[in-house]
């Protein structure tokens, strides 16, 4: 059936989320990452 937990998790995710949901999740992850690292960068710049 499944050879590893990783394959099982991928199979479960495919059943529970649509491609649009996965796309929106990754867009949100990207936006949060940019805001987080941008905020850290600006904070360091202000300390100098």
mmCIF entry with sequence, helices, sheets and N, C-alpha, C, O atoms, coordinates in Angstrom:
data_MODEL
# 
_entry.id   MODEL 
# 
_entity.id                         1 
_entity.type                       polymer 
_entity.pdbx_number_of_molecules   1 
# 
_entity_poly.entity_id                      1 
_entity_poly.type                           'polypeptide(L)' 
_entity_poly.nstd_linkage                   no 
_entity_poly.nstd_monomer                   no 
_entity_poly.pdbx_seq_one_letter_code       
;(UNK)(UNK)(UNK)(UNK)(UNK)(UNK)(UNK)(UNK)(UNK)(UNK)(UNK)(UNK)(UNK)(UNK)(UNK)(UNK)
(UNK)(UNK)(UNK)(UNK)(UNK)(UNK)(UNK)(UNK)(UNK)(UNK)(UNK)(UNK)(UNK)(UNK)(UNK)(UNK)
(UNK)(UNK)(UNK)(UNK)(UNK)(UNK)(UNK)(UNK)(UNK)(UNK)(UNK)(UNK)(UNK)(UNK)(UNK)(UNK)
;
_entity_poly.pdbx_seq_one_letter_code_can   XXXXXXXXXXXXXXXXXXXXXXXXXXXXXXXXXXXXXXXXXXXXXXXX 
_entity_poly.pdbx_strand_id                 A 
# 
loop_
_entity_poly_seq.entity_id 
_entity_poly_seq.num 
_entity_poly_seq.mon_id 
_entity_poly_seq.hetero 
1 1  UNK n 
1 2  UNK n 
1 3  UNK n 
1 4  UNK n 
1 5  UNK n 
1 6  UNK n 
1 7  UNK n 
1 8  UNK n 
1 9  UNK n 
1 10 UNK n 
1 11 UNK n 
1 12 UNK n 
1 13 UNK n 
1 14 UNK n 
1 15 UNK n 
1 16 UNK n 
1 17 UNK n 
1 18 UNK n 
1 19 UNK n 
1 20 UNK n 
1 21 UNK n 
1 22 UNK n 
1 23 UNK n 
1 24 UNK n 
1 25 UNK n 
1 26 UNK n 
1 27 UNK n 
1 28 UNK n 
1 29 UNK n 
1 30 UNK n 
1 31 UNK n 
1 32 UNK n 
1 33 UNK n 
1 34 UNK n 
1 35 UNK n 
1 36 UNK n 
1 37 UNK n 
1 38 UNK n 
1 39 UNK n 
1 40 UNK n 
1 41 UNK n 
1 42 UNK n 
1 43 UNK n 
1 44 UNK n 
1 45 UNK n 
1 46 UNK n 
1 47 UNK n 
1 48 UNK n 
# 
_struct_asym.id          A 
_struct_asym.entity_id   1 
# 
loop_
_struct_conf.conf_type_id 
_struct_conf.id 
_struct_conf.pdbx_PDB_helix_id 
_struct_conf.beg_label_comp_id 
_struct_conf.beg_label_asym_id 
_struct_conf.beg_label_seq_id 
_struct_conf.pdbx_beg_PDB_ins_code 
_struct_conf.end_label_comp_id 
_struct_conf.end_label_asym_id 
_struct_conf.end_label_seq_id 
_struct_conf.pdbx_end_PDB_ins_code 
_struct_conf.beg_auth_comp_id 
_struct_conf.beg_auth_asym_id 
_struct_conf.beg_auth_seq_id 
_struct_conf.end_auth_comp_id 
_struct_conf.end_auth_asym_id 
_struct_conf.end_auth_seq_id 
_struct_conf.pdbx_PDB_helix_class 
_struct_conf.details 
_struct_conf.pdbx_PDB_helix_length 
HELX_P HELX_P1 AA1 UNK A 5  ? UNK A 16 ? UNK A 5  UNK A 16 1 ? 12 
HELX_P HELX_P2 AA2 UNK A 19 ? UNK A 47 ? UNK A 19 UNK A 47 1 ? 29 
# 
_struct_conf_type.id          HELX_P 
_struct_conf_type.criteria    ? 
_struct_conf_type.reference   ? 
# 
loop_
_atom_site.group_PDB 
_atom_site.id 
_atom_site.type_symbol 
_atom_site.label_atom_id 
_atom_site.label_alt_id 
_atom_site.label_comp_id 
_atom_site.label_asym_id 
_atom_site.label_entity_id 
_atom_site.label_seq_id 
_atom_site.pdbx_PDB_ins_code 
_atom_site.Cartn_x 
_atom_site.Cartn_y 
_atom_site.Cartn_z 
_atom_site.occupancy 
_atom_site.B_iso_or_equiv 
_atom_site.pdbx_formal_charge 
_atom_site.auth_seq_id 
_atom_site.auth_comp_id 
_atom_site.auth_asym_id 
_atom_site.auth_atom_id 
_atom_site.pdbx_PDB_model_num 
ATOM 1   N N  . UNK A 1 1  ? 0.828  -1.188 0.000  1.00 0.00 ? 1  UNK A N  1 
ATOM 2   C CA . UNK A 1 1  ? 0.000  0.000  0.000  1.00 0.00 ? 1  UNK A CA 1 
ATOM 3   C C  . UNK A 1 1  ? 0.873  1.252  0.000  1.00 0.00 ? 1  UNK A C  1 
ATOM 4   O O  . UNK A 1 1  ? 1.106  1.824  -1.065 1.00 0.00 ? 1  UNK A O  1 
ATOM 5   N N  . UNK A 1 2  ? 1.359  1.694  1.145  1.00 0.00 ? 2  UNK A N  1 
ATOM 6   C CA . UNK A 1 2  ? 2.259  2.843  1.226  1.00 0.00 ? 2  UNK A CA 1 
ATOM 7   C C  . UNK A 1 2  ? 3.581  2.366  1.804  1.00 0.00 ? 2  UNK A C  1 
ATOM 8   O O  . UNK A 1 2  ? 3.616  1.618  2.781  1.00 0.00 ? 2  UNK A O  1 
ATOM 9   N N  . UNK A 1 3  ? 4.664  2.810  1.187  1.00 0.00 ? 3  UNK A N  1 
ATOM 10  C CA . UNK A 1 3  ? 5.970  2.368  1.649  1.00 0.00 ? 3  UNK A CA 1 
ATOM 11  C C  . UNK A 1 3  ? 6.521  3.248  2.761  1.00 0.00 ? 3  UNK A C  1 
ATOM 12  O O  . UNK A 1 3  ? 7.379  2.815  3.530  1.00 0.00 ? 3  UNK A O  1 
ATOM 13  N N  . UNK A 1 4  ? 6.034  4.474  2.850  1.00 0.00 ? 4  UNK A N  1 
ATOM 14  C CA . UNK A 1 4  ? 6.575  5.343  3.886  1.00 0.00 ? 4  UNK A CA 1 
ATOM 15  C C  . UNK A 1 4  ? 5.502  6.301  4.389  1.00 0.00 ? 4  UNK A C  1 
ATOM 16  O O  . UNK A 1 4  ? 4.459  6.487  3.762  1.00 0.00 ? 4  UNK A O  1 
ATOM 17  N N  . UNK A 1 5  ? 5.786  6.892  5.518  1.00 0.00 ? 5  UNK A N  1 
ATOM 18  C CA . UNK A 1 5  ? 4.879  7.880  6.091  1.00 0.00 ? 5  UNK A CA 1 
ATOM 19  C C  . UNK A 1 5  ? 4.752  9.087  5.171  1.00 0.00 ? 5  UNK A C  1 
ATOM 20  O O  . UNK A 1 5  ? 3.677  9.679  5.069  1.00 0.00 ? 5  UNK A O  1 
ATOM 21  N N  . UNK A 1 6  ? 5.847  9.457  4.496  1.00 0.00 ? 6  UNK A N  1 
ATOM 22  C CA . UNK A 1 6  ? 5.826  10.595 3.570  1.00 0.00 ? 6  UNK A CA 1 
ATOM 23  C C  . UNK A 1 6  ? 4.811  10.370 2.450  1.00 0.00 ? 6  UNK A C  1 
ATOM 24  O O  . UNK A 1 6  ? 4.051  11.277 2.111  1.00 0.00 ? 6  UNK A O  1 
ATOM 25  N N  . UNK A 1 7  ? 4.796  9.181  1.883  1.00 0.00 ? 7  UNK A N  1 
ATOM 26  C CA . UNK A 1 7  ? 3.828  8.867  0.824  1.00 0.00 ? 7  UNK A CA 1 
ATOM 27  C C  . UNK A 1 7  ? 2.402  8.915  1.363  1.00 0.00 ? 7  UNK A C  1 
ATOM 28  O O  . UNK A 1 7  ? 1.497  9.401  0.684  1.00 0.00 ? 7  UNK A O  1 
ATOM 29  N N  . UNK A 1 8  ? 2.199  8.417  2.573  1.00 0.00 ? 8  UNK A N  1 
ATOM 30  C CA . UNK A 1 8  ? 0.868  8.445  3.190  1.00 0.00 ? 8  UNK A CA 1 
ATOM 31  C C  . UNK A 1 8  ? 0.402  9.886  3.390  1.00 0.00 ? 8  UNK A C  1 
ATOM 32  O O  . UNK A 1 8  ? -0.754 10.209 3.120  1.00 0.00 ? 8  UNK A O  1 
ATOM 33  N N  . UNK A 1 9  ? 1.301  10.749 3.863  1.00 0.00 ? 9  UNK A N  1 
ATOM 34  C CA . UNK A 1 9  ? 0.937  12.145 4.100  1.00 0.00 ? 9  UNK A CA 1 
ATOM 35  C C  . UNK A 1 9  ? 0.591  12.854 2.791  1.00 0.00 ? 9  UNK A C  1 
ATOM 36  O O  . UNK A 1 9  ? -0.369 13.622 2.739  1.00 0.00 ? 9  UNK A O  1 
ATOM 37  N N  . UNK A 1 10 ? 1.366  12.601 1.735  1.00 0.00 ? 10 UNK A N  1 
ATOM 38  C CA . UNK A 1 10 ? 1.061  13.203 0.437  1.00 0.00 ? 10 UNK A CA 1 
ATOM 39  C C  . UNK A 1 10 ? -0.297 12.734 -0.071 1.00 0.00 ? 10 UNK A C  1 
ATOM 40  O O  . UNK A 1 10 ? -1.073 13.525 -0.609 1.00 0.00 ? 10 UNK A O  1 
ATOM 41  N N  . UNK A 1 11 ? -0.580 11.453 0.100  1.00 0.00 ? 11 UNK A N  1 
ATOM 42  C CA . UNK A 1 11 ? -1.865 10.901 -0.337 1.00 0.00 ? 11 UNK A CA 1 
ATOM 43  C C  . UNK A 1 11 ? -3.011 11.540 0.439  1.00 0.00 ? 11 UNK A C  1 
ATOM 44  O O  . UNK A 1 11 ? -4.034 11.899 -0.144 1.00 0.00 ? 11 UNK A O  1 
ATOM 45  N N  . UNK A 1 12 ? -2.843 11.681 1.753  1.00 0.00 ? 12 UNK A N  1 
ATOM 46  C CA . UNK A 1 12 ? -3.891 12.281 2.577  1.00 0.00 ? 12 UNK A CA 1 
ATOM 47  C C  . UNK A 1 12 ? -4.121 13.742 2.203  1.00 0.00 ? 12 UNK A C  1 
ATOM 48  O O  . UNK A 1 12 ? -5.265 14.194 2.163  1.00 0.00 ? 12 UNK A O  1 
ATOM 49  N N  . UNK A 1 13 ? -3.054 14.483 1.931  1.00 0.00 ? 13 UNK A N  1 
ATOM 50  C CA . UNK A 1 13 ? -3.190 15.893 1.569  1.00 0.00 ? 13 UNK A CA 1 
ATOM 51  C C  . UNK A 1 13 ? -3.900 16.046 0.230  1.00 0.00 ? 13 UNK A C  1 
ATOM 52  O O  . UNK A 1 13 ? -4.702 16.962 0.053  1.00 0.00 ? 13 UNK A O  1 
ATOM 53  N N  . UNK A 1 14 ? -3.612 15.161 -0.702 1.00 0.00 ? 14 UNK A N  1 
ATOM 54  C CA . UNK A 1 14 ? -4.275 15.224 -2.010 1.00 0.00 ? 14 UNK A CA 1 
ATOM 55  C C  . UNK A 1 14 ? -5.784 15.016 -1.878 1.00 0.00 ? 14 UNK A C  1 
ATOM 56  O O  . UNK A 1 14 ? -6.561 15.581 -2.648 1.00 0.00 ? 14 UNK A O  1 
ATOM 57  N N  . UNK A 1 15 ? -6.189 14.217 -0.915 1.00 0.00 ? 15 UNK A N  1 
ATOM 58  C CA . UNK A 1 15 ? -7.616 13.956 -0.739 1.00 0.00 ? 15 UNK A CA 1 
ATOM 59  C C  . UNK A 1 15 ? -8.339 15.110 -0.053 1.00 0.00 ? 15 UNK A C  1 
ATOM 60  O O  . UNK A 1 15 ? -9.533 15.307 -0.280 1.00 0.00 ? 15 UNK A O  1 
ATOM 61  N N  . UNK A 1 16 ? -7.640 15.870 0.777  1.00 0.00 ? 16 UNK A N  1 
ATOM 62  C CA . UNK A 1 16 ? -8.316 16.874 1.599  1.00 0.00 ? 16 UNK A CA 1 
ATOM 63  C C  . UNK A 1 16 ? -8.215 18.289 1.067  1.00 0.00 ? 16 UNK A C  1 
ATOM 64  O O  . UNK A 1 16 ? -8.957 19.154 1.532  1.00 0.00 ? 16 UNK A O  1 
ATOM 65  N N  . UNK A 1 17 ? -7.334 18.571 0.113  1.00 0.00 ? 17 UNK A N  1 
ATOM 66  C CA . UNK A 1 17 ? -7.203 19.940 -0.372 1.00 0.00 ? 17 UNK A CA 1 
ATOM 67  C C  . UNK A 1 17 ? -7.228 19.979 -1.894 1.00 0.00 ? 17 UNK A C  1 
ATOM 68  O O  . UNK A 1 17 ? -6.756 19.068 -2.574 1.00 0.00 ? 17 UNK A O  1 
ATOM 69  N N  . UNK A 1 18 ? -7.792 21.057 -2.398 1.00 0.00 ? 18 UNK A N  1 
ATOM 70  C CA . UNK A 1 18 ? -7.859 21.241 -3.843 1.00 0.00 ? 18 UNK A CA 1 
ATOM 71  C C  . UNK A 1 18 ? -6.591 21.944 -4.309 1.00 0.00 ? 18 UNK A C  1 
ATOM 72  O O  . UNK A 1 18 ? -5.877 22.524 -3.491 1.00 0.00 ? 18 UNK A O  1 
ATOM 73  N N  . UNK A 1 19 ? -6.298 21.906 -5.596 1.00 0.00 ? 19 UNK A N  1 
ATOM 74  C CA . UNK A 1 19 ? -5.122 22.631 -6.096 1.00 0.00 ? 19 UNK A CA 1 
ATOM 75  C C  . UNK A 1 19 ? -5.178 24.127 -5.770 1.00 0.00 ? 19 UNK A C  1 
ATOM 76  O O  . UNK A 1 19 ? -4.147 24.740 -5.495 1.00 0.00 ? 19 UNK A O  1 
ATOM 77  N N  . UNK A 1 20 ? -6.368 24.707 -5.800 1.00 0.00 ? 20 UNK A N  1 
ATOM 78  C CA . UNK A 1 20 ? -6.502 26.137 -5.470 1.00 0.00 ? 20 UNK A CA 1 
ATOM 79  C C  . UNK A 1 20 ? -6.121 26.390 -4.016 1.00 0.00 ? 20 UNK A C  1 
ATOM 80  O O  . UNK A 1 20 ? -5.446 27.377 -3.720 1.00 0.00 ? 20 UNK A O  1 
ATOM 81  N N  . UNK A 1 21 ? -6.542 25.516 -3.103 1.00 0.00 ? 21 UNK A N  1 
ATOM 82  C CA . UNK A 1 21 ? -6.201 25.666 -1.689 1.00 0.00 ? 21 UNK A CA 1 
ATOM 83  C C  . UNK A 1 21 ? -4.696 25.552 -1.475 1.00 0.00 ? 21 UNK A C  1 
ATOM 84  O O  . UNK A 1 21 ? -4.116 26.317 -0.704 1.00 0.00 ? 21 UNK A O  1 
ATOM 85  N N  . UNK A 1 22 ? -4.065 24.596 -2.157 1.00 0.00 ? 22 UNK A N  1 
ATOM 86  C CA . UNK A 1 22 ? -2.611 24.447 -2.022 1.00 0.00 ? 22 UNK A CA 1 
ATOM 87  C C  . UNK A 1 22 ? -1.892 25.672 -2.561 1.00 0.00 ? 22 UNK A C  1 
ATOM 88  O O  . UNK A 1 22 ? -0.924 26.134 -1.957 1.00 0.00 ? 22 UNK A O  1 
ATOM 89  N N  . UNK A 1 23 ? -2.351 26.209 -3.698 1.00 0.00 ? 23 UNK A N  1 
ATOM 90  C CA . UNK A 1 23 ? -1.748 27.405 -4.278 1.00 0.00 ? 23 UNK A CA 1 
ATOM 91  C C  . UNK A 1 23 ? -1.875 28.586 -3.318 1.00 0.00 ? 23 UNK A C  1 
ATOM 92  O O  . UNK A 1 23 ? -0.904 29.306 -3.086 1.00 0.00 ? 23 UNK A O  1 
ATOM 93  N N  . UNK A 1 24 ? -3.067 28.785 -2.762 1.00 0.00 ? 24 UNK A N  1 
ATOM 94  C CA . UNK A 1 24 ? -3.271 29.893 -1.831 1.00 0.00 ? 24 UNK A CA 1 
ATOM 95  C C  . UNK A 1 24 ? -2.427 29.728 -0.570 1.00 0.00 ? 24 UNK A C  1 
ATOM 96  O O  . UNK A 1 24 ? -1.937 30.710 -0.014 1.00 0.00 ? 24 UNK A O  1 
ATOM 97  N N  . UNK A 1 25 ? -2.258 28.483 -0.120 1.00 0.00 ? 25 UNK A N  1 
ATOM 98  C CA . UNK A 1 25 ? -1.425 28.237 1.058  1.00 0.00 ? 25 UNK A CA 1 
ATOM 99  C C  . UNK A 1 25 ? 0.011  28.665 0.789  1.00 0.00 ? 25 UNK A C  1 
ATOM 100 O O  . UNK A 1 25 ? 0.632  29.308 1.635  1.00 0.00 ? 25 UNK A O  1 
ATOM 101 N N  . UNK A 1 26 ? 0.546  28.320 -0.377 1.00 0.00 ? 26 UNK A N  1 
ATOM 102 C CA . UNK A 1 26 ? 1.927  28.676 -0.683 1.00 0.00 ? 26 UNK A CA 1 
ATOM 103 C C  . UNK A 1 26 ? 2.092  30.167 -0.932 1.00 0.00 ? 26 UNK A C  1 
ATOM 104 O O  . UNK A 1 26 ? 3.137  30.730 -0.606 1.00 0.00 ? 26 UNK A O  1 
ATOM 105 N N  . UNK A 1 27 ? 1.081  30.820 -1.503 1.00 0.00 ? 27 UNK A N  1 
ATOM 106 C CA . UNK A 1 27 ? 1.130  32.278 -1.662 1.00 0.00 ? 27 UNK A CA 1 
ATOM 107 C C  . UNK A 1 27 ? 1.165  32.932 -0.282 1.00 0.00 ? 27 UNK A C  1 
ATOM 108 O O  . UNK A 1 27 ? 1.939  33.863 -0.056 1.00 0.00 ? 27 UNK A O  1 
ATOM 109 N N  . UNK A 1 28 ? 0.342  32.456 0.630  1.00 0.00 ? 28 UNK A N  1 
ATOM 110 C CA . UNK A 1 28 ? 0.320  32.998 1.983  1.00 0.00 ? 28 UNK A CA 1 
ATOM 111 C C  . UNK A 1 28 ? 1.653  32.765 2.695  1.00 0.00 ? 28 UNK A C  1 
ATOM 112 O O  . UNK A 1 28 ? 2.150  33.657 3.383  1.00 0.00 ? 28 UNK A O  1 
ATOM 113 N N  . UNK A 1 29 ? 2.226  31.594 2.537  1.00 0.00 ? 29 UNK A N  1 
ATOM 114 C CA . UNK A 1 29 ? 3.538  31.305 3.130  1.00 0.00 ? 29 UNK A CA 1 
ATOM 115 C C  . UNK A 1 29 ? 4.584  32.272 2.580  1.00 0.00 ? 29 UNK A C  1 
ATOM 116 O O  . UNK A 1 29 ? 5.421  32.770 3.332  1.00 0.00 ? 29 UNK A O  1 
ATOM 117 N N  . UNK A 1 30 ? 4.542  32.539 1.281  1.00 0.00 ? 30 UNK A N  1 
ATOM 118 C CA . UNK A 1 30 ? 5.482  33.477 0.668  1.00 0.00 ? 30 UNK A CA 1 
ATOM 119 C C  . UNK A 1 30 ? 5.323  34.884 1.209  1.00 0.00 ? 30 UNK A C  1 
ATOM 120 O O  . UNK A 1 30 ? 6.314  35.547 1.514  1.00 0.00 ? 30 UNK A O  1 
ATOM 121 N N  . UNK A 1 31 ? 4.087  35.348 1.330  1.00 0.00 ? 31 UNK A N  1 
ATOM 122 C CA . UNK A 1 31 ? 3.840  36.702 1.837  1.00 0.00 ? 31 UNK A CA 1 
ATOM 123 C C  . UNK A 1 31 ? 4.305  36.833 3.284  1.00 0.00 ? 31 UNK A C  1 
ATOM 124 O O  . UNK A 1 31 ? 4.954  37.816 3.643  1.00 0.00 ? 31 UNK A O  1 
ATOM 125 N N  . UNK A 1 32 ? 3.978  35.856 4.108  1.00 0.00 ? 32 UNK A N  1 
ATOM 126 C CA . UNK A 1 32 ? 4.395  35.888 5.507  1.00 0.00 ? 32 UNK A CA 1 
ATOM 127 C C  . UNK A 1 32 ? 5.915  35.865 5.610  1.00 0.00 ? 32 UNK A C  1 
ATOM 128 O O  . UNK A 1 32 ? 6.484  36.567 6.446  1.00 0.00 ? 32 UNK A O  1 
ATOM 129 N N  . UNK A 1 33 ? 6.578  35.075 4.780  1.00 0.00 ? 33 UNK A N  1 
ATOM 130 C CA . UNK A 1 33 ? 8.040  35.010 4.803  1.00 0.00 ? 33 UNK A CA 1 
ATOM 131 C C  . UNK A 1 33 ? 8.656  36.350 4.435  1.00 0.00 ? 33 UNK A C  1 
ATOM 132 O O  . UNK A 1 33 ? 9.587  36.811 5.095  1.00 0.00 ? 33 UNK A O  1 
ATOM 133 N N  . UNK A 1 34 ? 8.142  36.977 3.383  1.00 0.00 ? 34 UNK A N  1 
ATOM 134 C CA . UNK A 1 34 ? 8.669  38.278 2.962  1.00 0.00 ? 34 UNK A CA 1 
ATOM 135 C C  . UNK A 1 34 ? 8.466  39.309 4.067  1.00 0.00 ? 34 UNK A C  1 
ATOM 136 O O  . UNK A 1 34 ? 9.375  40.083 4.364  1.00 0.00 ? 34 UNK A O  1 
ATOM 137 N N  . UNK A 1 35 ? 7.288  39.326 4.675  1.00 0.00 ? 35 UNK A N  1 
ATOM 138 C CA . UNK A 1 35 ? 7.032  40.283 5.754  1.00 0.00 ? 35 UNK A CA 1 
ATOM 139 C C  . UNK A 1 35 ? 7.933  40.025 6.957  1.00 0.00 ? 35 UNK A C  1 
ATOM 140 O O  . UNK A 1 35 ? 8.460  40.966 7.550  1.00 0.00 ? 35 UNK A O  1 
ATOM 141 N N  . UNK A 1 36 ? 8.110  38.776 7.315  1.00 0.00 ? 36 UNK A N  1 
ATOM 142 C CA . UNK A 1 36 ? 8.945  38.433 8.461  1.00 0.00 ? 36 UNK A CA 1 
ATOM 143 C C  . UNK A 1 36 ? 10.396 38.832 8.231  1.00 0.00 ? 36 UNK A C  1 
ATOM 144 O O  . UNK A 1 36 ? 10.992 39.527 9.053  1.00 0.00 ? 36 UNK A O  1 
ATOM 145 N N  . UNK A 1 37 ? 10.967 38.389 7.106  1.00 0.00 ? 37 UNK A N  1 
ATOM 146 C CA . UNK A 1 37 ? 12.367 38.698 6.852  1.00 0.00 ? 37 UNK A CA 1 
ATOM 147 C C  . UNK A 1 37 ? 12.566 40.174 6.535  1.00 0.00 ? 37 UNK A C  1 
ATOM 148 O O  . UNK A 1 37 ? 13.602 40.743 6.878  1.00 0.00 ? 37 UNK A O  1 
ATOM 149 N N  . UNK A 1 38 ? 11.592 40.800 5.887  1.00 0.00 ? 38 UNK A N  1 
ATOM 150 C CA . UNK A 1 38 ? 11.663 42.241 5.646  1.00 0.00 ? 38 UNK A CA 1 
ATOM 151 C C  . UNK A 1 38 ? 11.645 43.012 6.953  1.00 0.00 ? 38 UNK A C  1 
ATOM 152 O O  . UNK A 1 38 ? 12.388 43.980 7.115  1.00 0.00 ? 38 UNK A O  1 
ATOM 153 N N  . UNK A 1 39 ? 10.808 42.592 7.882  1.00 0.00 ? 39 UNK A N  1 
ATOM 154 C CA . UNK A 1 39 ? 10.758 43.235 9.196  1.00 0.00 ? 39 UNK A CA 1 
ATOM 155 C C  . UNK A 1 39 ? 12.056 43.053 9.964  1.00 0.00 ? 39 UNK A C  1 
ATOM 156 O O  . UNK A 1 39 ? 12.542 43.991 10.596 1.00 0.00 ? 39 UNK A O  1 
ATOM 157 N N  . UNK A 1 40 ? 12.615 41.863 9.914  1.00 0.00 ? 40 UNK A N  1 
ATOM 158 C CA . UNK A 1 40 ? 13.906 41.632 10.572 1.00 0.00 ? 40 UNK A CA 1 
ATOM 159 C C  . UNK A 1 40 ? 14.997 42.491 9.948  1.00 0.00 ? 40 UNK A C  1 
ATOM 160 O O  . UNK A 1 40 ? 15.816 43.072 10.661 1.00 0.00 ? 40 UNK A O  1 
ATOM 161 N N  . UNK A 1 41 ? 15.014 42.572 8.636  1.00 0.00 ? 41 UNK A N  1 
ATOM 162 C CA . UNK A 1 41 ? 16.010 43.375 7.927  1.00 0.00 ? 41 UNK A CA 1 
ATOM 163 C C  . UNK A 1 41 ? 15.881 44.847 8.311  1.00 0.00 ? 41 UNK A C  1 
ATOM 164 O O  . UNK A 1 41 ? 16.876 45.505 8.615  1.00 0.00 ? 41 UNK A O  1 
ATOM 165 N N  . UNK A 1 42 ? 14.663 45.355 8.296  1.00 0.00 ? 42 UNK A N  1 
ATOM 166 C CA . UNK A 1 42 ? 14.459 46.766 8.643  1.00 0.00 ? 42 UNK A CA 1 
ATOM 167 C C  . UNK A 1 42 ? 14.815 47.022 10.105 1.00 0.00 ? 42 UNK A C  1 
ATOM 168 O O  . UNK A 1 42 ? 15.362 48.076 10.431 1.00 0.00 ? 42 UNK A O  1 
ATOM 169 N N  . UNK A 1 43 ? 14.512 46.076 10.985 1.00 0.00 ? 43 UNK A N  1 
ATOM 170 C CA . UNK A 1 43 ? 14.873 46.219 12.393 1.00 0.00 ? 43 UNK A CA 1 
ATOM 171 C C  . UNK A 1 43 ? 16.372 46.304 12.589 1.00 0.00 ? 43 UNK A C  1 
ATOM 172 O O  . UNK A 1 43 ? 16.851 47.124 13.373 1.00 0.00 ? 43 UNK A O  1 
ATOM 173 N N  . UNK A 1 44 ? 17.115 45.469 11.890 1.00 0.00 ? 44 UNK A N  1 
ATOM 174 C CA . UNK A 1 44 ? 18.575 45.505 11.987 1.00 0.00 ? 44 UNK A CA 1 
ATOM 175 C C  . UNK A 1 44 ? 19.108 46.811 11.415 1.00 0.00 ? 44 UNK A C  1 
ATOM 176 O O  . UNK A 1 44 ? 20.028 47.407 11.976 1.00 0.00 ? 44 UNK A O  1 
ATOM 177 N N  . UNK A 1 45 ? 18.533 47.260 10.301 1.00 0.00 ? 45 UNK A N  1 
ATOM 178 C CA . UNK A 1 45 ? 18.970 48.525 9.688  1.00 0.00 ? 45 UNK A CA 1 
ATOM 179 C C  . UNK A 1 45 ? 18.732 49.703 10.630 1.00 0.00 ? 45 UNK A C  1 
ATOM 180 O O  . UNK A 1 45 ? 19.553 50.619 10.688 1.00 0.00 ? 45 UNK A O  1 
ATOM 181 N N  . UNK A 1 46 ? 17.625 49.693 11.363 1.00 0.00 ? 46 UNK A N  1 
ATOM 182 C CA . UNK A 1 46 ? 17.324 50.790 12.280 1.00 0.00 ? 46 UNK A CA 1 
ATOM 183 C C  . UNK A 1 46 ? 18.243 50.784 13.495 1.00 0.00 ? 46 UNK A C  1 
ATOM 184 O O  . UNK A 1 46 ? 18.468 51.833 14.098 1.00 0.00 ? 46 UNK A O  1 
ATOM 185 N N  . UNK A 1 47 ? 18.773 49.629 13.864 1.00 0.00 ? 47 UNK A N  1 
ATOM 186 C CA . UNK A 1 47 ? 19.675 49.548 15.008 1.00 0.00 ? 47 UNK A CA 1 
ATOM 187 C C  . UNK A 1 47 ? 21.059 50.095 14.694 1.00 0.00 ? 47 UNK A C  1 
ATOM 188 O O  . UNK A 1 47 ? 21.801 50.463 15.604 1.00 0.00 ? 47 UNK A O  1 
ATOM 189 N N  . UNK A 1 48 ? 21.408 50.149 13.429 1.00 0.00 ? 48 UNK A N  1 
ATOM 190 C CA . UNK A 1 48 ? 22.752 50.607 13.053 1.00 0.00 ? 48 UNK A CA 1 
ATOM 191 C C  . UNK A 1 48 ? 22.875 52.107 13.137 1.00 0.00 ? 48 UNK A C  1 
ATOM 192 O O  . UNK A 1 48 ? 23.940 52.656 12.854 1.00 0.00 ? 48 UNK A O  1 
# 
